[in-house]
Structure formats: structure tokens, C-alpha cells
Amino acid sequence: MQRRLDAIRAEGRWRAYRDFDALGPEGTLVAEDRRVISFASNDYLGLSAHRAVIEAAHLALDRWGAGSGGSRLITGARPVHRELEAELADWKGTERAVLFPTGYAANLGVLSTLGDAGVRIVSDSLNHASIIDGTRLARASVTITPHGDLDALESAVAGTAPATGSPGPDRSSPVMVVVDTVFSMDGDVADVAAIAGICRRHRALLVLDEAHAVLGPHPDPEVLEGVEVVRVGTLSKTLGSLGGFAACSTPVADLLVNAARSSIFTTALSPADAAAALAALRIVRSAEGDALVAQLRGLVDRLAPRHPSPIVPVILGEEERAVAAAAHLLEAGLFVPAIRPPTVPPGSSRLRVTLSAAHTDHHLDRLVAALAEVGHGPTSSEAR
């Protein structure tokens, strides 16, 4: 253990938790006693601090207590879990939805359950760590395709590309394609319509991780028609709570309930988290939610016009440059962490700016000015 710790320090990749005392994007970094504006949160619509969401959690605490007390198949199920699942399924246009304690656990459960022996999984090279770990837990063979390469994807699905760590694909095997719809470090988006078309032609199951898709893509029903789709999501980003889910057909849902180990062998989502997520989902599906999304879209366009997501990377290359830029922004009262290997490939260290509808124009003015000082981002006039 000490050798590994020494190696991490020697590589300049030492990390430690930082306490952020905040409700919303403004707060205090406790160790530094520094007041900052965070551009690091995935609370894209600011719903974690919405009064109706907080009140729903309070009511659930009063009715059911702080925790579920057991796995959902034992004693952990509460009426709010089923109510939330029903509304998630309606939101995603599927027959059912199954809750998990986190979005990470949802990917582990979906991929390890559906990726049985004899199945082939095809995964984009920039998929999230939870997808990578889910494919590692699966008994399926795995093919990793270059990021966003639709020709390579079709070749892999058709069975003409070798599977990672196996002698070669069996073209008769069931195939599962898994892809983030918004990639968490670059903020770019998958071509869901084209990927669904490939799955339709080859009768492959499609798993879409929509964790960061607050601004889309939101595939229309006809785009996914004729494809078995599992839509994995999180309750902790757009919905500002905690948990994950898989929206899917009834057979897939039944299989997950009966075989997904990351749900069966863990305590159920707390009632307060489920109630908060349900309240947030109802806001998202209302006129208020439309206004919050429009506000977020406007902020993104100020910083990076027409960028498809609220994740805006500022690529700096070497780790030292990213760390120095993050330190400069922190001195300016802006918390934008440096993202370094192994989270991103060597030579692509960056600032990962995430925007929220809870940010104000004044917050963005300060960010734009500070980015200009380190030689990146639009000028103030361009940002406006």
C-alpha cells in the first residue's frame, strides 16, 4: 500500500476530499476558509436546493424515517419507490422503471445482469467508469470501439470486429450496445438515431446512459422504434437527489428485480431521496422545468455557443497547466477543478466547467473573465 501511495505522490496525482459548505453554487471551501462559486457540480437545474424538493424530503423523513432499513426485496420497499418508478417510466416512455441506490449501481446492475455468458457487449471507448466496471463484471465478451466511430460500431455489432480479450466474436451471439448519450468529460453527444439504426438492423439491445442529458439528446419514440432499449439514468444530476434507475420493458425490469446484484444485495434508496427525486421530476416535467432548461441553455451559449451540454471542457494538455489554471481560478473565487489522468488520457488534462441554471449572469461574467486571464474561453463581449 505504501509503495502505491508513494507512486501516486511521485506522479503528482495525489487527491484528497475537500469539504464544500454550500447550498447551491455558492459556498465555502472549509479547509481554505474561502468563499467560492462552484462550476464543478452536476446539479444542472439547481433542484437540489429547490424548496419543493427539500420539503418533499422532509415529509418523507417524518413519515418513513431516515433510511429504508433493508434491501427492497426484504423490508426496504416503500410506496414512494413504486410511485417514483411509475413516473420515471412515463417520462422515458417505457413500460417499467427499476430504481437503484446510485446511477453507478444502475450501470453495474444492468450490464452485469444482461451481459450474460454468450452475449457480446459493444462499448464506446469514452464511456463512463460505471459502464466500464459493469462490462468487467459481466460474463459477456466485450468489444471497445473508437469514440463516436459509427462504422467501427456497425462492424463490431455485425460480428466482424474482434472482441477484447477473446479469440473472436460469435456472430450468432446476442449483442448489447452501450453508450453514454452525453460524455462526462468532453460534453459531446452520441448520435442516438444512427446508433439505434445499427441496433435495429442487427437486432441488438441498446443501453443508453442518459445521466448528463439535461439538454438532450432526447430521442423521439420513432427513433427508438423496433429496438429493445434500456434507458439508464441518475437521480443525482438533473433531479438533484440521489439514486439511479433503468427505464425498460417489463421483461427487462423483471430480470433486473430478480438478478441485479447491485440492487438485491444493498439497502434500498432512502425514502427522502426517492421523494425528493419525485418532486424534482414533476418540476422538470412542468413549465417551470422548461424555464430552467432554457435558462441553462442560455448560460451554455454565453460560454460556448451551440455546445450540446452543460459540460464545457477547457483542454490544457499537461497536468501542470491544468492544475495551475485551476489554482488561478480558485484565487479568483471560482471552484473549477483540474481533471487529470487517469480520469482522462495523458496529454488531455483540462478544466471541466459545468454550468447550472442556479448560476447567475454575474457568476458567468466572473468565470469568463477568469478564463480569459488564463488564455481560454470567449471574451466578455463574445460571451454576451
Secondary structure, DSSP 8 states (H G I E B T S, - for coil): -HHHHHHHHHTT-------EEESSSEEEETTTTEEEEE-----TT-GGG-HHHHHHHHHHHHHH-S---S-IIIII--HHHHHHHHHHHHHHT-SEEEEESSHHHHHHHHHHHHS-TT-EEEEETT--HHHHHHHHHSSSEEEEE-TT-HHHHHHHHHT-S--BTSS---TTS-EEEEEESB-TTT--B--HHHHHHHHHHHT-EEEEE-TT-TT-----HHHHTTS-EEEEEESSSTT-SS-EEEEE-HHHHHHHHHH-HHHHTS----HHHHHHHHHHHHHHTSHHHHHHHHHHHHHHHHHSTT-SSSEEEEEEESHHHHHHHHHHHHHTTEE--EE-TTTS-TT-EEEEEE--TT--HHHHHHHHHHHHHTT-S--HHHH-
